[in-house]
């Protein structure tokens, strides 16, 4: 068993234990949360599973707080931050799936029981904590797939928007209802115009109305919609497509996708060419292209 220290993780004991590499075996990632950051009664609301496959590690983070519709409070956010830091430190990581205990909601938003106690002195700290988790998802070196079933609202939709891909069950519902609670939608709500366009993003945040999975798909908010019974298979299909690609190229592509959101077009093109050149510093391009040529020759 080898130890990986999650970098810059102030809310945990900086300990994450990964088992020795074992192909095709699902194992639990043990992340120890400090007493100050842990949930009441020592409960943990995040389960992290690691499937050590021959071609790399596939992670699944499952939010398990069904009695609160998997709402995000500070305890859940602290655990998510620690888990994401540990995954980011694993050089064998290939892809992560962000899931939740199946029920009425994927993530129904931030926990109102905590938010109602906020004031102008501590509201910023809560939002920064939530933003930190969304930012960690966006900056994770490997793709993150949101496996959505049920309500995906407010902070839940912001977290989903931070993921690279979103696959939803056909009974899912999406919305940004903050204005109905006396608050504006903030932080990663700013990502929504890039996904669905400015007009539709304004409709979501100004009206608070909910849309169903098929409308979300037609808007480009999610990449796939399937019956709930087929959700796991569709997510695993996507996982295997990513794992089957060149790991260095996938990591470089995720970084480029993120940079494309930030850079002017000319700068984005220049940076893309530089990434293309850097790819040849490894043997991946030749290895994968020669494999492709052999397959084509043998057809």
C-alpha positions in Angstrom: 0.0 0.0 0.0 1.5 3.3 -1.0 0.7 6.8 0.4 -0.2 9.9 -1.6 -0.4 13.2 0.2 -3.2 15.5 -1.1 -1.4 18.8 -1.8 -2.7 22.0 -0.1 -5.5 20.2 1.7 -5.9 22.1 5.0 -9.2 20.4 6.0 -7.9 16.8 6.2 -5.0 15.0 7.9 -3.1 15.0 4.5 -3.4 11.2 4.3 -4.8 9.3 1.4 -4.1 5.6 1.1 -4.1 3.8 -2.2 -3.8 0.0 -2.5 -1.1 -1.6 -4.6 -1.9 -1.7 -8.3 -4.4 -4.5 -9.0 -6.0 -4.8 -12.4 -9.8 -5.1 -12.5 -10.3 -4.7 -8.8 -12.5 -2.1 -7.2 -11.0 -0.7 -4.0 -11.9 2.0 -1.5 -9.8 5.1 -1.2 -9.3 5.9 2.4 -9.3 9.6 3.1 -9.1 10.7 6.8 -11.0 13.9 7.6 -10.0 15.8 10.7 -12.4 16.2 13.5 -12.9 19.8 12.7 -13.9 19.1 9.2 -15.8 15.8 9.6 -19.6 15.5 9.6 -21.5 15.1 12.9 -20.9 11.7 14.7 -17.9 11.0 12.5 -20.0 10.3 9.5 -18.6 10.6 6.0 -20.7 11.8 3.1 -18.3 11.0 0.3 -17.3 7.6 -0.8 -14.3 7.4 -3.2 -13.8 4.1 -5.1 -10.8 3.4 -7.3 -10.8 0.8 -10.0 -7.1 0.0 -10.8 -7.3 -1.1 -14.4 -4.4 -2.1 -16.5 -4.5 1.2 -18.4 -4.9 3.4 -15.3 -7.1 4.3 -12.4 -10.8 5.1 -12.7 -12.2 7.0 -9.8 -15.8 7.3 -8.6 -16.8 10.0 -6.0 -20.3 9.3 -4.6 -22.1 11.9 -2.6 -24.2 10.0 -0.1 -26.5 12.3 1.9 -29.9 11.1 0.6 -31.8 12.4 3.7 -30.8 15.9 2.6 -31.2 15.3 -1.1 -27.4 15.2 -1.3 -27.3 18.9 -0.5 -23.8 20.4 -0.2 -22.8 21.8 3.2 -19.4 22.7 4.5 -18.7 19.1 5.6 -19.5 17.6 2.2 -17.4 20.3 0.5 -14.4 19.7 2.7 -14.5 16.0 2.0 -14.9 16.6 -1.7 -11.9 19.0 -1.7 -9.7 16.4 0.0 -10.8 13.6 -2.4 -10.2 15.7 -5.5 -6.7 16.7 -4.2 -5.8 13.0 -3.7 -7.0 12.1 -7.2 -5.1 15.0 -8.7 -1.9 13.6 -7.0 -2.3 10.2 -8.6 -0.3 10.1 -11.8 -2.1 6.9 -12.9 -5.6 8.5 -12.7 -7.4 8.4 -16.1 -10.9 9.6 -15.4 -13.3 10.4 -12.5 -17.0 10.0 -12.2 -19.0 12.3 -9.9 -22.1 10.4 -8.8 -24.6 10.5 -5.9 -26.7 8.0 -4.1 -29.6 7.2 -6.4 -32.9 8.8 -5.2 -34.8 11.9 -5.8 -31.8 14.1 -6.3 -28.3 14.1 -7.7 -27.4 17.2 -5.8 -30.3 19.5 -4.9 -28.1 22.5 -4.2 -26.3 24.0 -1.3 -27.7 23.1 2.1 -30.3 25.7 3.0 -30.1 24.8 6.7 -26.5 26.2 6.6 -27.2 29.0 4.2 -30.0 30.5 6.3 -27.5 31.0 9.1 -25.0 33.0 7.0 -24.5 36.7 7.2 -22.4 39.3 5.4 -19.4 38.3 7.6 -19.3 34.6 6.7 -21.2 34.3 3.4 -18.1 34.9 1.4 -16.2 32.0 3.1 -19.0 29.6 2.3 -19.1 30.6 -1.4 -15.3 30.4 -1.6 -15.5 26.9 -0.3 -18.0 25.9 -2.9 -16.1 27.7 -5.6 -12.9 25.9 -4.5 -14.5 22.5 -5.1 -15.9 23.5 -8.5 -12.5 24.9 -9.5 -10.8 21.7 -8.3 -13.1 19.7 -10.7 -12.3 22.1 -13.6 -8.6 21.9 -12.9 -8.4 18.2 -12.2 -5.8 16.8 -14.6 -8.2 14.1 -15.9 -11.8 14.3 -17.3 -14.7 14.3 -14.8 -18.0 12.9 -15.8 -21.2 13.9 -13.9 -23.5 10.9 -13.5 -26.8 12.8 -12.9 -30.0 11.3 -11.7 -32.8 13.3 -10.2 -32.8 17.0 -9.2 -29.7 18.9 -10.2 -30.2 22.4 -8.8 -28.3 25.5 -7.8 -24.9 24.6 -6.5 -25.5 21.1 -7.9 -25.9 22.5 -11.4 -22.8 24.7 -10.9 -20.8 21.5 -9.9 -22.2 19.7 -12.9 -21.3 22.6 -15.2 -17.7 22.3 -13.8 -17.5 18.7 -15.0 -16.2 17.9 -18.5 -19.1 15.8 -19.5 -22.6 15.4 -18.1 -24.8 12.3 -18.6 -28.3 12.3 -17.1 -31.2 10.0 -16.5 -34.4 11.0 -18.3 -36.1 11.8 -15.1 -33.6 14.4 -14.1 -34.5 18.1 -13.6 -32.2 21.1 -13.8 -32.5 24.6 -12.5 -31.0 27.6 -10.7 -33.7 28.6 -8.2 -31.6 30.9 -6.1 -33.7 34.0 -6.9 -36.7 32.3 -5.4 -34.8 32.1 -2.2 -33.7 35.8 -2.2 -30.2 35.2 -3.6 -28.5 35.7 -6.9 -26.8 32.8 -8.7 -23.0 33.2 -8.4 -19.6 31.6 -8.8 -19.7 28.8 -11.4 -23.1 29.9 -12.6 -20.8 32.1 -14.8 -20.0 28.9 -16.7 -23.6 28.4 -17.9 -23.5 31.0 -20.8 -20.6 29.0 -22.3 -22.6 25.8 -22.2 -26.1 27.0 -23.2 -25.7 30.6 -24.4 -26.3 33.9 -22.7 -30.1 34.0 -23.3 -30.8 30.5 -21.9 -28.5 31.1 -19.0 -30.3 34.3 -18.2 -33.6 32.4 -18.3 -32.4 29.9 -15.8 -31.0 32.4 -13.3 -33.6 35.1 -13.7 -36.7 33.0 -13.5 -35.6 30.0 -11.4 -37.7 27.7 -13.6 -36.7 24.0 -13.8 -36.2 22.2 -17.1 -36.4 18.5 -17.8 -33.5 16.3 -19.1 -34.6 16.4 -22.7 -34.7 20.2 -22.7 -31.4 20.3 -21.0 -30.0 18.0 -23.7 -31.5 20.2 -26.5 -29.8 23.2 -24.9 -26.4 21.5 -24.7 -26.4 21.4 -20.9 -25.9 17.7 -20.9 -24.2 15.4 -23.4 -26.5 12.4 -23.0 -29.9 11.4 -21.7 -30.9 7.8 -21.0 -33.5 5.9 -18.9 -32.3 5.6 -15.3 -31.9 1.9 -15.8 -29.3 2.5 -18.5 -27.5 5.3 -16.9 -24.6 3.3 -15.4 -24.0 1.5 -18.7 -23.8 4.8 -20.6 -21.4 6.3 -18.1 -19.2 3.2 -18.2 -19.2 3.4 -22.0 -17.9 6.9 -21.8 -15.3 6.0 -19.2 -13.9 3.2 -21.4 -13.7 5.5 -24.4 -11.6 7.9 -22.4 -9.5 5.1 -20.9 -8.9 3.7 -24.3 -7.3 6.9 -25.5 -3.7 8.0 -24.9 -3.4 9.2 -21.3 -1.0 12.0 -22.0 -3.1 13.3 -24.9 -6.3 13.2 -22.8 -4.7 15.2 -20.0 -3.3 17.7 -22.5 -6.7 18.0 -24.2 -8.5 18.7 -20.9 -6.1 21.5 -20.1 -6.5 22.9 -23.6 -10.3 22.8 -23.3 -10.1 24.8 -20.1 -7.7 27.3 -21.6 -9.9 27.8 -24.6 -12.5 29.1 -22.3 -10.1 31.8 -21.0 -8.0 32.8 -24.0 -8.8 35.0 -27.0 -9.0 32.9 -30.2 -5.5 33.8 -31.5 -3.9 33.0 -28.2 -5.8 29.7 -27.9 -4.6 28.6 -31.3 -1.0 29.4 -30.5 -1.2 27.5 -27.2 -2.8 24.6 -29.0 0.1 24.3 -31.4 2.5 24.4 -28.5 0.6 21.5 -26.9 0.8 19.6 -30.2 4.5 20.0 -30.3 4.9 19.0 -26.6 3.1 15.7 -27.3 6.1 14.6 -29.4 8.3 14.8 -26.3 6.8 11.4 -25.4 6.4 8.3 -27.4 2.6 8.4 -27.3 2.0 9.8 -30.8 4.2 7.3 -32.5 2.9 4.4 -30.4 -0.7 5.1 -31.0 -0.4 6.1 -34.6 1.7 2.9 -35.4 -1.0 0.9 -33.6 -3.6 2.5 -35.8 -1.6 1.8 -39.0 -1.2 -1.8 -38.0 -5.0 -2.2 -37.4 -5.7 -0.5 -40.8 -3.3 -2.8 -42.6 -4.8 -5.9 -41.1 -8.4 -5.1 -42.1 
